[in-house]
């Protein structure tokens, strides 16, 4: 049973493997979208089908179709993110235990490589077969499913401070990119910035709570490479319901380290009430959709 089914509203009604099989059978018989990509031998095809269970949420079923029928390989719950989160270079790799894929994106705003679970493997296979990926830049839309989170009050900032923060994110991203390309000056600037930040934190944390100093963060969490602990500022949110279970969910668009992406969490797993300007702190399973050029 996929643990993140809970994040899209399957917390009480899905408790056994039999319940999961019934749910996946419903997806298989009543899917709303389907992608098929023929394998090179022409005898098999990779099939991706999904069914929505609410606004921008659903379950995706992937497998292989041959002369004997459809063979399910894996499934996963998803949240379709909005907009374009990153335009940085990325690499993709197939997981060792099946046909699912992970992506790695080096975004300077975060300071580490972001590893995410690929939402549209059929599109990737199609583009790879057509060799459309060569020489084309693609963008990535991130989203996250969360099993636990809380709402924190915002840090009070005026417009000047907000503008300075945006400039700081932009400058750091530029420096990180330059440092990756071997610029010694950029490496030294980043080192000095880190030393200044450490000195400021050491001084202020004596008398202030750390969450009044740090407004957002993005860091790896747990043993899984595509799970992260985040804190981000809520730009907008909506309360939605799973059409199958009627469970209430919150979908939020958050700004985290200068990146904007959507997250979904079961109302039962969220401590506090979301409001625009407040902060979400919790763990997420990071997913990503590659936006291929048309």
Buried (B, 14 or more C-beta within 10 A) or exposed (E): EBEBBBBBBBBEBBEEEEBBEEBBEBBBEEBEEEBEBBBEEEEBBBBBBBBBBBBBBBBBBBBBBEEEEBEEBBBBBBBBBBEBBBEBEBEBEEEEEEBBBBBBBBBBBBBEEBBBBBBBBBBBBBBEEEEEBEEEEBBBBBBBBBBBBEBBEEBEEEEEEEEEBEEEBEEBBEBBBBBEEEBEEBBEBBEEBEEEEEEEBEEEEEEEEEBEEEBBBBEBBEEEBBBBBBBBBBEEBEEBBBBBBEBBBBBBBBBBBBBBBBBBBBBEBBEBEBEEEBBBBBBBBBBBBBBBEE
